[in-house]
Amino acid sequence: MSPTEATAEVFLTAFRALSKKQRQAVLARLAVEPDLQEDLQDLALVARRRDEPSRPLRDYLAEKGS
């Protein structure tokens, strides 16, 4: 495990130890943090589209060029 992964694991363990109300408060604070808003939106989009079929990049680029 890398140092970055270890740090993430420590934070996740601490987060899981919080009560539901405390977890909600942390998430609410993260959601309004300007530096994190775009990252959170990206993660939500990936989660929503996870089950969509994939397609080759060259097909997408050909479509965009049309």
N, C-alpha and C positions, 0 to 999 in steps of 0.2 A: 504494500500500500504506500502510495506516495505521500509526502508531507501534506499536500493539498487535499488529498482524499482523507487523510487522517483528521485534518482540521474540520472538514465537512462532516465527518462521522461524529466528532465531538459535538458540533453544533446540532446535528440532527438528533443525537441522543438526548441532549439537553432539551430540545424542542419537544420531543416525545414525552418527556417527564413533566411537562407543564399541564395544567388543567385545561379543559376545553376552552374556557373563557380566556385564559392566558394565551393559548395558541391563537385564538381568534384576534386578540389584541395585537400580537406580533405580526400576524398576516395583514391586518388592517394597516399597520404602520409601514410594512414593506410595500403594500399596494400604492401608497401615496408618496413614496420616496422617488423623486424625479429620476435619479440615476438608475433605478431598477424597473421603472414602469415599462420601458420598451422590452427589456428582457422578459418580464412577466407576460407581456402580450405575446411575444414570440413563443414562449413555452405553452401558453394556452392555445395558440393556433396550431402548433405541432400536435398537441394532445387531441384537439378536435379533428384533425385531418389524418391521424395515424392509420386509420383503416382504409383510406382512399387508395386506389391502385396507383402504382408508380408508373413513370414513363421515362424513356431515355432523354437525357438532356438535349441531344441533337434534335429530337422531335419537338421539344418545347421551343428551342431556339428557332427552328424552321417556322413554327407557328407564329412566333412573335415577329419574325421578319416579314410575314405576309401582310 
